Amino acid sequence: MSQQFIIGLDVGGTKTHLLAERAPGTGRTERRGPGANLQRVGPDAVVETLEGLIREALPGPGCRVAVCAGVAGAGRADEQAALQERLRTALADAAERVRVAVTHDATIALEAAFGAEGGAIVIAGTGSVVLGRGRGGTTRRAGGWGHRLGDVGSGHAVGRAALRAVAAAYDGGPPTGLRDRVQERYGIDSRADLFRWTYREEAPLAEVAPLVGAAAAAGDAVAEEILASQTAALARQAAWVVGAAEEPAPRVALLGGMLRSEPYARALRQALGACLPQASVSRLQEAPVVGALRRAHRLGA
């Protein structure tokens, strides 16, 4: 009988993480590649990235393969189905048999956190989203609207708030150390520089976000207020998700690059404590790709 090969992929905006193993649970292989958010790069680039990583990991064409990919930006069923079929077709000659499932990256994080049990995952990275599941199995999502409509508490939103605070300082508003930090990091020392960099050069807003954490750690009141307001908005979304679940499980797991900032992580915990005082809150212990691998095992091969 041909060998089974199980593959999970966590496809984020900045990187892709592949974890594969030969069934049942032996011989693990890892690969890393570029990010491939569907809404930013489009389906062609997503399929190209995933196909390349999967082919690198496969031992040869004589195996049976089950793949589950959690893809950032793939929140709709039609998008998932289209990617699923395109990836299966692209890999048709790579193995004896290929089964593919595509879901949202928050779904595999929820799986990694709680398996099939209830709980909620709060993701705060470049973007943000909350996904929860009640003990009855029904899932509910809040956020994930992208930077134009939402992504509260995300790197993009925090960075944008920082630049707004700098603009307000130029206008005579509250003074903030963010102005000096932005000047030092990006060479912006005038209103004209700020305007040009933001609009003409498409400022990398998420890259500005760590400056807010650093300023808050130094006691900057404006930066502290940015973190408090952004995390409060994200915590409210978590409360909506948990409160709407049938038989809610008051457990929340946290994930995302914004948590690398201790001032941000502390503010988020405080906001969640205020909105969900009965919930236990902890960092995600397993990598999200583990959730994708678990779902791939259920596909069989």
N, C-alpha and C positions, 0 to 999 in steps of 0.2 A: 504494500500500500504506500502511496506517495506521502511525503512528509507534510504535516500541517505547519503553517507559519502564520502567527497572529500579530497584527500590527496596529498600534494606536498612535495617533498624531494629535498634537496640540498646536493649532495653527493660529498664532497671534499676529498682532500688528507689527511687532519688531523681530520676532523669531518664530521658527517652527521646530518643534521637538518631536522626534520619532522614537518610539520604544517598541521593540519587536521581540518575540520569543517563539521558540519551537514548542508547540503544545506537547504535554501539558505543563507549562510554566518553567521551562528550562532553556538554557542557552540564550540569555537576553542580549540584545544588540541595541545600541543607541546611535542616533544620528541627529545633527542639528543643521538647520538651514535658515534662509532669510524669512522674514515675516511675509504673510500673504492674506491680509484682511481683504475679504471679498469686495467690499464697497470701495476700497481704495485702489486696488490693483486690477480688479476684474477677474472673471472666471478663467480666462486663458492663462493668466499668470499663476492663479491658484493651482490649476491642474498641472501646469508645467513644474512648479515647485514640488508638489506632492509626488508626482510621478517620478521625478528624478531621485528624491530621497528614498522612495519605496524600492525602486530598481537597485539602488546601491545596497540596500539591506537584504534583498532576497538572495538565497543561496543558489538559485538556478530555476529554470523553467519547469522542472518536474515536480513542483510542490503545489499544495492547495493553500490559498491565501484568504484570510479574512481581515478586512481593514475597517477601522472606525476613525474618522477624522472629525475633530471638533474645530470648526472654522470660525474665526472672528468675522463678524459682518454677515454671516449666513444665518439670519434669524428667521427667515420665512421658509415654509415647507416647500414652495416651488423652487426656491434657490437651492435648497438642500438636495432636492430630487434631481435637479439639472446637473449639479456638481457630481452627485453620486453616479449618474449614468455616464457622464463624460470621463470620470476617473476610471470607472470599470472598463469602458471601451479602450482607454489609453493603455490599460494594463492587461488587456486580453491575451497578448502573446507572451506575457512575462511569467505565467504560471499555468498549471494544468486547469485550475479553476479559481476564480476570483469572486469574492463577495465583498461588497462595499456598503458602508453606511456613513452618511455625512450628517452632522448635527451642529448646533451652535457651541462655541467654546465654553460658554457658561454651563452647558449641560454636562460636559465631561468633568468640569470642576466640581459640580454638585455630586456627581457619581464618585469622584475621588474622595470627597469629604464624608459622605454619608451612605454610600452604596445605594441600596434600594430604600433606605429609611428616610424619614422626614427631616427637614432642616432647610436652611437658606444659605446661599453663598453670595457674598458681596465682593464684587471685583472692582478694584480701583487701580487702573493702570493708565495708559494713554487715554482710553475711554472708560466708561463705567457701566455696570449693569448689576441687577439683583435678580436672582432666580431662586425660587423656593418650591418645596414639595411638602404637602401635608402627609400625615401618617396614612391617609387613604390613597395616596399615590398621585393626586391631582397636582399639576405644576402651575405656577403663576410667575410672571416676569414683570419687572418694572425697570424703566430706563433702557439703555442700549439704543437710544434714538440718534446717536451720532452727535458730532460737535455742534451742528447747526441748531438742533432741536433740544439737546439735552446733555448727557454725559456729565451730570453734576458730580462734583467731588473728584473728577478725573484730572490727570495731568494737564490735559488741554484746558479744562475749565479753570483750574487753579492758576495756570500760566496766564490765561486771558485776564483773570481778575487782577493778577499782579501788574500787568501792563496798564490796565485801567486805573489802578491805584497810582502808578507812576505818572500817567497822564493827568490825573486829578491833582497831584502834587505840583506839576508844572502850571496848572490853572490856579493855584493858590489854595488847594485843598489841604487835607492833613499831611504833614511831612512824614516821610517814611524812608527807612534805610534801603528799601527796595530800589529807590532811584539810584543810589550809589552802586548797589550791587549790579543792576542792569547796565549801568555805565561801565563798570569795571569788566564785566563779562563780555559785553557786546560793543563797547566803544560808543555808546549812545550818550551824548552830553548836551542835547538840545531838543526842543520840540520837533524841529524839522527832521532830525535823525530818527526820533521815535516814530514819527509818522511814516517816513520813507521805509524804515526797516519793517514796520508792521504790515504795511499795505503793498509796497512794491516788491519787497524781498520775501514776503510770506513768512513772517517770523515763526520759528518752530516753537509754538506755544508750550507744548509739553516739556520742552527742554528748559523753559523758564521756571517751571514748578518747583524744582529743588531749591531755587533761591528763596522761595517763600518759606520753606521749612527752616532754612538757615537763618533767615531774618527773624522768624518767630522764636527760634532757639536763643537768639540774642536779645529777645524782649521787645521786638518791634510790634507795637500795638496794631498797626494796620495789617501786618502779615498774620498776626494771631486772629484777627477778625475774619480774614479771608479763609483761613483753615476752619474756623468755627462755623462760618456760614455754609461753606461748601460741604463739609462733613455732615452738618445738620440736614441739608437737603438730601444727601445720600442715605442717611439714617431714616428719614421719613419714608423713602422708597422701600427700605427694608421692612418698616412697620406696616406699610400697605400690603406687601407680599405676605408677611407672616399673619397679619390680621385677616386676610381673605382666604387663607388655606382652611380646608376642612380638617378638623382635628390637627391644628398646627403643632409642630414640634419646635419649642422655643430654643433652637440651637442655631447659631450663626457662625459661619466660617469666613475668614477674610483672606483675600488674595489680591495680588497686584503690586506693581512697581512702586506705587505711591506709599506703600507701607514701609519702604526702606527709610523713609523720613520719620524719625521718632516723634517729632512734634505733630506730624499728620496722623500717625497711628494712634497717638494719645488722644487727639481731638476726635477721631472717629470712634474710638471706644467710649469716650464720654458722651458723644451724641447718640450712639446706640443704647447706652445705659439709660439715657433720658427717654428715648422713644420706645425701648423694649426692656423695661426694668427686670422682667422675669427671665430674659433670655441669657443663655451662656454664650460667650463670645470668645473665639480662639482663632489663631492663625491656621490656615489649611496645612495639614501635616504631610499629606501625599501630594506629589506633583500632579497637576491636572491630567497629564498624559497617561497616568495610571488609570484614571477613569475611562479614558478612551480605550485602553487595552482591555479593561474589564468588559466593556460593551462589545469589543471585537470578539472576545471569547464567546459571548452569547450568540454571535452570528453563526459561529461554527465555520468549518471550512470543508 
